[in-house]
Amino acid sequence: NPWIAKAQPEVVLWPLAVRVSVEERLPWLIVEFPQSSWVVATDGALVEPTDEVTNPRLVLEIADLPRVQFGSDVNRSQAAIDQRFAWGLDQLRLIRAAGWIPLEISRIVFHSGSDLEIVPSDPTVPAIWLAEVSVSDFAQRLNDLQRVLADLAERGERADEIDLRYSGQAIVRGGAAASGAS
């Protein structure tokens, strides 16, 4: 079963029995490859194609998972997609280790080079652009993101994108006055 991350048998002598401890994989993301979509577990394993998930509880659980996509600028060869997926997964692990993004995420797009686009579920929150980061870099960029979001809220403005790809800079693109701002 691909959902089993680890199974550890234990023999008990009295009364004679065998116990098996099972550690399940937990769904984390849906990756949308050119030919199919797969559920990705928190350990990064591709667990099951989404069109083969039949457990109703799991169907509901994966419906709200962030979708990982590949930008139109990414070479569509299988080798390029596999390489981009491995790179992106490593980046997402670093981001998760640093505290993740304090927003509900709809989509994560792996672009060519070292670019990563994070699209929040809330359409009023701007997309976030990141470049390849370390844990400490991401912690700084997360602080920058929180400052920019607070500044936009204070001024009653919205943005389309916040670009955090460059160290020490936050580039805000697009936007207008937020509707219903006080």
Backbone torsions as a table, in degrees:
resi	resn	phi	psi	omega
1	ASN	NA	121.7	-177.5
2	PRO	-67.4	-15.8	179.9
3	TRP	-81.1	-7.3	178.8
4	ILE	-91.3	116.6	179.5
5	ALA	-81.6	-36.9	-174.7
6	LYS	-157.5	137.9	174.0
7	ALA	-131.0	128.3	-176.4
8	GLN	-124.0	107.8	177.9
9	PRO	-78.5	149.8	177.5
10	GLU	-139.5	126.2	178.8
11	VAL	-94.3	128.2	177.2
12	VAL	-107.7	126.4	-175.9
13	LEU	-78.0	-35.3	-180.0
14	TRP	-139.7	123.5	-15.2
15	PRO	-66.5	148.1	-175.5
16	LEU	-58.2	121.3	-179.6
17	ALA	-161.4	162.0	173.2
18	VAL	-121.9	123.9	175.8
19	ARG	-107.1	141.6	177.6
20	VAL	-123.2	119.4	174.5
21	SER	-90.6	128.2	-177.2
22	VAL	-119.0	130.9	175.2
23	GLU	-110.8	117.8	-178.5
24	GLU	-86.0	150.1	170.6
25	ARG	-78.5	146.8	178.5
26	LEU	-110.6	136.2	179.2
27	PRO	-67.8	141.9	-176.6
28	TRP	-126.1	-46.6	-174.8
29	LEU	-143.0	164.9	167.3
30	ILE	-115.9	123.6	176.6
31	VAL	-102.6	129.4	-177.7
32	GLU	-102.7	92.0	174.8
33	PHE	-74.4	164.8	-179.3
34	PRO	-57.0	-33.7	-175.8
35	GLN	-101.4	-21.2	-176.4
36	SER	-161.5	165.1	176.7
37	SER	-113.6	141.3	-177.7
38	TRP	-128.7	148.8	171.2
39	VAL	-81.9	131.2	177.5
40	VAL	-109.6	129.3	179.1
41	ALA	-82.5	167.8	-179.0
42	THR	-61.5	-22.5	177.0
43	ASP	-85.9	2.7	178.1
44	GLY	90.1	-1.4	-179.5
45	ALA	-74.7	138.3	170.0
46	LEU	-77.0	115.5	-170.1
47	VAL	-95.0	-49.9	-172.8
48	GLU	-160.2	140.7	173.6
49	PRO	-62.3	140.1	-176.8
50	THR	-62.4	-30.4	-179.5
51	ASP	-76.6	-3.5	176.5
52	GLU	-105.9	-2.1	178.7
53	VAL	-74.0	120.7	-177.7
54	THR	-117.3	-17.0	179.8
55	ASN	-67.9	117.3	-175.8
56	PRO	-56.9	-38.5	179.4
57	ARG	-64.3	-41.0	179.4
58	LEU	-70.0	-37.2	177.0
59	VAL	-57.9	-44.8	178.6
60	LEU	-66.2	-39.3	-177.9
61	GLU	-66.6	-41.5	-177.1
62	ILE	-79.8	-14.3	-179.6
63	ALA	-60.6	-29.9	-177.1
64	ASP	-100.8	5.3	-179.5
65	LEU	-72.9	148.6	175.2
66	PRO	-61.2	143.1	178.5
67	ARG	-97.7	129.4	175.6
68	VAL	-98.5	126.0	-179.4
69	GLN	-126.9	166.7	178.5
70	PHE	-111.4	129.8	-178.1
71	GLY	-62.5	158.1	-179.6
72	SER	-64.9	-16.4	179.2
73	ASP	-84.9	-3.3	-178.8
74	VAL	-87.4	130.3	176.0
75	ASN	-54.5	134.8	-174.6
76	ARG	-88.7	7.1	176.2
77	SER	-68.0	151.5	-178.2
78	GLN	-60.3	-39.8	179.8
79	ALA	-62.4	-42.4	179.9
80	ALA	-66.9	-41.7	178.6
81	ILE	-63.3	-45.1	179.3
82	ASP	-61.0	-42.7	179.6
83	GLN	-65.0	-44.2	-179.7
84	ARG	-64.7	-39.8	178.8
85	PHE	-63.7	-46.1	179.6
86	ALA	-60.9	-44.5	178.2
87	TRP	-61.7	-48.8	-177.5
88	GLY	-62.2	-39.7	178.9
89	LEU	-63.3	-41.2	176.0
90	ASP	-60.8	-42.2	178.6
91	GLN	-63.0	-43.3	-179.9
92	LEU	-65.6	-34.7	175.8
93	ARG	-63.9	-42.7	177.7
94	LEU	-62.8	-43.4	179.2
95	ILE	-62.5	-42.3	178.6
96	ARG	-64.1	-40.7	179.0
97	ALA	-64.0	-29.4	-178.8
98	ALA	-87.4	-1.9	176.8
99	GLY	120.8	-2.2	177.3
100	TRP	65.7	-174.4	-179.1
101	ILE	-99.1	131.1	-175.4
102	PRO	-79.0	39.2	-178.5
103	LEU	-138.0	155.8	171.9
104	GLU	-77.2	129.2	-172.4
105	ILE	-105.5	134.0	177.2
106	SER	-93.2	-50.7	-175.2
107	ARG	-138.8	147.9	171.5
108	ILE	-127.0	124.1	-177.0
109	VAL	-113.1	123.1	174.9
110	PHE	-89.5	114.3	177.9
111	HIS	-97.9	175.8	178.1
112	SER	-70.1	170.5	-177.1
113	GLY	67.6	-133.9	-178.7
114	SER	-118.5	28.0	-175.6
115	ASP	-94.5	139.2	-179.0
116	LEU	-134.7	128.5	179.4
117	GLU	-113.8	128.1	179.8
118	ILE	-114.2	122.2	-177.0
119	VAL	-110.1	112.7	178.9
120	PRO	-66.4	156.2	177.9
121	SER	-66.9	-35.2	-179.8
122	ASP	-76.7	115.8	-177.0
123	PRO	-65.9	-12.7	178.2
124	THR	-85.2	-8.5	179.5
125	VAL	-98.1	132.0	-175.9
126	PRO	-68.2	155.5	172.2
127	ALA	-67.1	150.6	-177.2
128	ILE	-118.6	128.0	177.7
129	TRP	-106.0	132.0	177.5
130	LEU	-129.6	156.4	170.6
131	ALA	-109.6	176.6	179.2
132	GLU	-53.2	130.2	-174.2
133	VAL	-133.0	158.9	168.3
134	SER	-99.1	173.1	179.9
135	VAL	-60.2	-44.9	-179.1
136	SER	-68.0	-38.0	175.9
137	ASP	-59.9	-44.9	-176.9
138	PHE	-65.4	-38.3	178.6
139	ALA	-58.4	-41.5	177.9
140	GLN	-66.3	-42.8	-179.3
141	ARG	-67.0	-32.5	175.9
142	LEU	-65.2	-41.1	175.1
143	ASN	-61.7	-42.9	177.8
144	ASP	-60.4	-44.1	179.8
145	LEU	-59.8	-45.9	-178.8
146	GLN	-63.9	-38.2	177.5
147	ARG	-65.2	-43.0	-179.7
148	VAL	-65.3	-45.2	179.9
149	LEU	-61.9	-41.4	178.5
150	ALA	-64.7	-41.6	179.3
151	ASP	-63.8	-43.8	178.1
152	LEU	-61.6	-43.5	-179.8
153	ALA	-64.0	-42.3	-179.5
154	GLU	-62.5	-36.8	-179.5
155	ARG	-88.2	-2.3	-179.5
156	GLY	66.9	34.7	-178.1
157	GLU	-117.4	160.5	176.3
158	ARG	-123.6	158.0	176.6
159	ALA	-130.9	158.1	175.1
160	ASP	-87.3	-36.6	-177.5
161	GLU	-145.5	148.4	169.3
162	ILE	-122.4	117.3	-175.8
163	ASP	-99.5	113.0	-179.2
164	LEU	-113.0	24.7	-176.1
165	ARG	-73.1	-18.9	-173.5
166	TYR	-111.1	129.0	-176.0
167	SER	-57.5	130.3	177.0
168	GLY	77.4	8.0	-179.0
169	GLN	-131.5	146.3	170.7
170	ALA	-130.5	112.6	-178.5
171	ILE	-100.3	121.2	-178.7
172	VAL	-102.6	126.1	-178.6
173	ARG	-117.0	146.0	174.7
174	GLY	66.3	-166.4	175.2
175	GLY	102.0	171.0	-178.6
176	ALA	-162.8	-175.6	175.3
177	ALA	-63.8	136.8	178.9
178	ALA	-70.4	136.2	178.5
179	SER	-71.7	139.1	-179.7
180	GLY	75.4	14.6	179.7
181	ALA	-69.4	145.3	179.7
182	SER	-99.4	NA	NA
